[in-house]
């Protein structure tokens, strides 16, 4: 599918004799703005994110898509956040955003940073050190940094984990606003309520494989998904 934002075809990743990913295929298009990725701990979700974002090389298969093509020869259309926010703690919030703008003109980068700080309700902490913020605020800073170069697809790794329910609702609303501007999201999340209310298509992984794909209603009703969450519930990576 040439117009897919992300097209993962039969991708396998091995660590020694362990299959962290075993012939995984998923396709993300802009037909839906919110795509979920669920599965027990160790099912391969973060390994898939690391492979899509280039941290790991697949042992087999291919990872393609318009979000991976480079714009103007330098800027990819893919953004990424991590389960544990990787902010630059000794830099201010705005400096964290500007650190992601090396290929942008200085004035354009400053305008983009101001826009995102306002959009994500970070204006009041612009000059604070990122390391002094709450985990929830740090997740917003990391999200803003991932958005600096206007990616078409953002990979979110547990963006709602460990934060106050009110901020969780705020993040969901921010994401909806960003989706309205044309950004798509693939989201790893263990908070099923957060994910099911946001996503219109969900992939479920177990043991390094995709075992189910569908709407939230279809995923809730799938016996294979229930067996993994209520049964063994964990595996290798």
Secondary structure, DSSP 8 states (H G I E B T S, - for coil): -TT-SEEEEEEEEEETTEEEEEEEEEEE-TT-SEEEEEESBTSSHHHHHHHHTTSS--SEEEEE-GGGSEETTTEESEEE--SS----TTSBHHHHHHTT-TTS-HHHHHHHHHHHHHHTT-GGGTTSBGGGS-HHHHHHHHHHHHHTT--SEEEEESTTTTS-HHHHHHHHHHHHHHHHTT-EEEEE-S-HHHHHHH-SEEEEEETTEEEEEE-HHHHHH-HHHHHHHHTT-B---
